[in-house]
Amino acid sequence: MANIMTIRVPEDLQKILKDIAQKRGMSRNSLVLQILWQWEQKNNVE
């Protein structure tokens, strides 16, 4: 089961994320999760 995490994001970043997600045919939530997973893999966080 997924947990809910709320973050505050500047309005301009919200728009950028929304636009990118729409272009990729995905939700903003899915895009942010993808970005976070890629960051974790790149940084090998344990």
Chimera marker file (.cmm) of the C-alpha trace (Angstrom):
<marker_set name="trace">
<marker id="1" x="0.000" y="0.000" z="0.000" r="1" g="1" b="0" radius="0.5"/>
<marker id="2" x="1.291" y="3.459" z="-0.860" r="1" g="1" b="0" radius="0.5"/>
<marker id="3" x="1.703" y="6.230" z="1.677" r="1" g="1" b="0" radius="0.5"/>
<marker id="4" x="0.711" y="9.821" z="1.027" r="1" g="1" b="0" radius="0.5"/>
<marker id="5" x="3.412" y="12.478" z="1.062" r="1" g="1" b="0" radius="0.5"/>
<marker id="6" x="2.524" y="16.134" z="0.647" r="1" g="1" b="0" radius="0.5"/>
<marker id="7" x="5.081" y="18.642" z="-0.581" r="1" g="1" b="0" radius="0.5"/>
<marker id="8" x="4.856" y="22.356" z="-1.290" r="1" g="1" b="0" radius="0.5"/>
<marker id="9" x="5.941" y="23.225" z="-4.812" r="1" g="1" b="0" radius="0.5"/>
<marker id="10" x="6.339" y="26.685" z="-6.340" r="1" g="1" b="0" radius="0.5"/>
<marker id="11" x="3.671" y="27.528" z="-8.882" r="1" g="1" b="0" radius="0.5"/>
<marker id="12" x="6.117" y="27.705" z="-11.796" r="1" g="1" b="0" radius="0.5"/>
<marker id="13" x="7.492" y="24.219" z="-11.016" r="1" g="1" b="0" radius="0.5"/>
<marker id="14" x="3.931" y="22.865" z="-10.748" r="1" g="1" b="0" radius="0.5"/>
<marker id="15" x="3.235" y="24.131" z="-14.261" r="1" g="1" b="0" radius="0.5"/>
<marker id="16" x="6.463" y="22.666" z="-15.643" r="1" g="1" b="0" radius="0.5"/>
<marker id="17" x="5.700" y="19.251" z="-14.115" r="1" g="1" b="0" radius="0.5"/>
<marker id="18" x="2.111" y="19.363" z="-15.354" r="1" g="1" b="0" radius="0.5"/>
<marker id="19" x="3.208" y="20.231" z="-18.906" r="1" g="1" b="0" radius="0.5"/>
<marker id="20" x="5.869" y="17.498" z="-19.006" r="1" g="1" b="0" radius="0.5"/>
<marker id="21" x="3.447" y="14.902" z="-17.620" r="1" g="1" b="0" radius="0.5"/>
<marker id="22" x="0.790" y="15.824" z="-20.209" r="1" g="1" b="0" radius="0.5"/>
<marker id="23" x="3.325" y="15.574" z="-23.054" r="1" g="1" b="0" radius="0.5"/>
<marker id="24" x="4.322" y="12.104" z="-21.823" r="1" g="1" b="0" radius="0.5"/>
<marker id="25" x="0.711" y="11.002" z="-21.348" r="1" g="1" b="0" radius="0.5"/>
<marker id="26" x="1.084" y="10.400" z="-17.641" r="1" g="1" b="0" radius="0.5"/>
<marker id="27" x="-0.097" y="11.946" z="-14.394" r="1" g="1" b="0" radius="0.5"/>
<marker id="28" x="1.984" y="14.484" z="-12.523" r="1" g="1" b="0" radius="0.5"/>
<marker id="29" x="2.166" y="12.021" z="-9.623" r="1" g="1" b="0" radius="0.5"/>
<marker id="30" x="3.594" y="9.309" z="-11.903" r="1" g="1" b="0" radius="0.5"/>
<marker id="31" x="6.143" y="11.749" z="-13.292" r="1" g="1" b="0" radius="0.5"/>
<marker id="32" x="7.296" y="12.814" z="-9.825" r="1" g="1" b="0" radius="0.5"/>
<marker id="33" x="7.559" y="9.174" z="-8.715" r="1" g="1" b="0" radius="0.5"/>
<marker id="34" x="9.619" y="8.381" z="-11.827" r="1" g="1" b="0" radius="0.5"/>
<marker id="35" x="11.943" y="11.312" z="-11.086" r="1" g="1" b="0" radius="0.5"/>
<marker id="36" x="12.351" y="10.226" z="-7.452" r="1" g="1" b="0" radius="0.5"/>
<marker id="37" x="13.061" y="6.593" z="-8.379" r="1" g="1" b="0" radius="0.5"/>
<marker id="38" x="15.664" y="7.688" z="-10.948" r="1" g="1" b="0" radius="0.5"/>
<marker id="39" x="17.307" y="9.953" z="-8.378" r="1" g="1" b="0" radius="0.5"/>
<marker id="40" x="17.405" y="7.123" z="-5.827" r="1" g="1" b="0" radius="0.5"/>
<marker id="41" x="18.952" y="4.716" z="-8.339" r="1" g="1" b="0" radius="0.5"/>
<marker id="42" x="21.541" y="7.262" z="-9.464" r="1" g="1" b="0" radius="0.5"/>
<marker id="43" x="22.509" y="8.134" z="-5.890" r="1" g="1" b="0" radius="0.5"/>
<marker id="44" x="22.281" y="4.559" z="-4.565" r="1" g="1" b="0" radius="0.5"/>
<marker id="45" x="20.529" y="5.674" z="-1.397" r="1" g="1" b="0" radius="0.5"/>
<marker id="46" x="20.111" y="2.978" z="1.235" r="1" g="1" b="0" radius="0.5"/>
<link id1="1" id2="2" r="1" g="1" b="0" radius="0.2"/>
<link id1="2" id2="3" r="1" g="1" b="0" radius="0.2"/>
<link id1="3" id2="4" r="1" g="1" b="0" radius="0.2"/>
<link id1="4" id2="5" r="1" g="1" b="0" radius="0.2"/>
<link id1="5" id2="6" r="1" g="1" b="0" radius="0.2"/>
<link id1="6" id2="7" r="1" g="1" b="0" radius="0.2"/>
<link id1="7" id2="8" r="1" g="1" b="0" radius="0.2"/>
<link id1="8" id2="9" r="1" g="1" b="0" radius="0.2"/>
<link id1="9" id2="10" r="1" g="1" b="0" radius="0.2"/>
<link id1="10" id2="11" r="1" g="1" b="0" radius="0.2"/>
<link id1="11" id2="12" r="1" g="1" b="0" radius="0.2"/>
<link id1="12" id2="13" r="1" g="1" b="0" radius="0.2"/>
<link id1="13" id2="14" r="1" g="1" b="0" radius="0.2"/>
<link id1="14" id2="15" r="1" g="1" b="0" radius="0.2"/>
<link id1="15" id2="16" r="1" g="1" b="0" radius="0.2"/>
<link id1="16" id2="17" r="1" g="1" b="0" radius="0.2"/>
<link id1="17" id2="18" r="1" g="1" b="0" radius="0.2"/>
<link id1="18" id2="19" r="1" g="1" b="0" radius="0.2"/>
<link id1="19" id2="20" r="1" g="1" b="0" radius="0.2"/>
<link id1="20" id2="21" r="1" g="1" b="0" radius="0.2"/>
<link id1="21" id2="22" r="1" g="1" b="0" radius="0.2"/>
<link id1="22" id2="23" r="1" g="1" b="0" radius="0.2"/>
<link id1="23" id2="24" r="1" g="1" b="0" radius="0.2"/>
<link id1="24" id2="25" r="1" g="1" b="0" radius="0.2"/>
<link id1="25" id2="26" r="1" g="1" b="0" radius="0.2"/>
<link id1="26" id2="27" r="1" g="1" b="0" radius="0.2"/>
<link id1="27" id2="28" r="1" g="1" b="0" radius="0.2"/>
<link id1="28" id2="29" r="1" g="1" b="0" radius="0.2"/>
<link id1="29" id2="30" r="1" g="1" b="0" radius="0.2"/>
<link id1="30" id2="31" r="1" g="1" b="0" radius="0.2"/>
<link id1="31" id2="32" r="1" g="1" b="0" radius="0.2"/>
<link id1="32" id2="33" r="1" g="1" b="0" radius="0.2"/>
<link id1="33" id2="34" r="1" g="1" b="0" radius="0.2"/>
<link id1="34" id2="35" r="1" g="1" b="0" radius="0.2"/>
<link id1="35" id2="36" r="1" g="1" b="0" radius="0.2"/>
<link id1="36" id2="37" r="1" g="1" b="0" radius="0.2"/>
<link id1="37" id2="38" r="1" g="1" b="0" radius="0.2"/>
<link id1="38" id2="39" r="1" g="1" b="0" radius="0.2"/>
<link id1="39" id2="40" r="1" g="1" b="0" radius="0.2"/>
<link id1="40" id2="41" r="1" g="1" b="0" radius="0.2"/>
<link id1="41" id2="42" r="1" g="1" b="0" radius="0.2"/>
<link id1="42" id2="43" r="1" g="1" b="0" radius="0.2"/>
<link id1="43" id2="44" r="1" g="1" b="0" radius="0.2"/>
<link id1="44" id2="45" r="1" g="1" b="0" radius="0.2"/>
<link id1="45" id2="46" r="1" g="1" b="0" radius="0.2"/>
</marker_set>
